[in-house]
Amino acid sequence: MKKTLILLVALFFVFAISTSTLADTSSSGNQAVDTNLVPALEMTAPSATTLDTLQVDGDNEFLLGNLVVSSNAPYTIKYHVDKTHMTKYAGTDYTTATALINVMSLIGGDVGDFATVATTDQNLKTNCTVENGATWSISGHQVVDYADKVLTDGAYHLVITYTAVQN
Amino acid sequence: MKLNTIGKFIFLGVFLIVLQTFASAGLRVMPSTVDVKFGKKPIAETLMLKNTGGESLMIKAYVMGLAKNKKGDWVFTDPVTKNYNLNKYVTISRSSFVLNADQESKVIVNVKKPKYYSGKFQCVVFFENYPLEKTEVDTSAQMQTLVEIHGRLGVIFKEK
């Protein structure tokens, strides 16, 4: 009888210790899956804006908006601009427009890091360390050396696509 | 006092117009990278997408290869090459769909290593987003420009 009692008490202790260990494990988060820790990328970009500052013989810079790339952990982001074309809205005046506008992306607020992007630039920009919630200003620059081109009045359509992938 | 109140309303109205002008489209993709150990069967991975912006988005999903060029820079490669068609090996459950504001959606990607691929395989599944409602441009205006800025997020699938 005594032996059974001792065995029961021992079993109780083993049970108590094991449950307390499990409780500790779950409370410390070792076993629970925290979805906030799953790597995620988020991009917020201005979807559309209208510019009326374009001049036939101008040399302007204009702000298009802010691009925000964020993740729930510090990440190195690769990016590039894969489409930078400007087409006449209701027409096909494509080459004239691409000669006119270059779009630049400002990285981390350093003017020296302006990167002129051409239509054919398919390379990824590397080593751009971006912390959570980094904001890039997207600006355009109107190029004046289009002497052999004639830009006609009208409404034009410019599309820019930004890419973010994890390193 | 009345003028002050009217002034506040005007300020609020202008503020709202400015906010609307700079409306942003936001997309969140999780996870951002997937490590894959290839076997005989294709690997199925569930990706979660969330529209975090205030407007509906048209999402287009597609796959591209990822390889180093001669300079050593990473470049995206066309999914269809001489040796293999990547679209046969990477299938995406939804390639074109609408994601409303604050809506979440699952996308399942099945990946199989191409037979003729030597070395460690890498590819990127892109989610390109466009605003659903097109902004009208006044075509009669002189030198007016509509600028659309599209976001594109890539999820890298890397062979372990």
Interface residues (C-beta under 8 A of the other chain):
Chain A: T35 V38 P39 A40 L41 E42 M43 T44 A45 P46 S47 A48 T49 T50 L51 D52 L54 Q55 V56 L64 G65 L67 V68 S71 Y75 K78 D82 K83 M86 Y89 A90 Q122 N123 L124 T126 I138 G140 D153 G154 A155 Y156 H157 L158 V159 I160 T161 Y162 T163 A164 V165 Q166
Chain B: T21 F22 A23 S24 A25 G26 L27 R28 V29 M30 P31 S32 T33 T52 G53 E55 N69 D73 W74 V75 F76 V124 F126 E128 Y130 P131 T135 V137 D138 T139 A141 Q142 M143 Q144 T145 L146 V147 E148 I149 H150 G151 R152 L153 G154 V155 I156
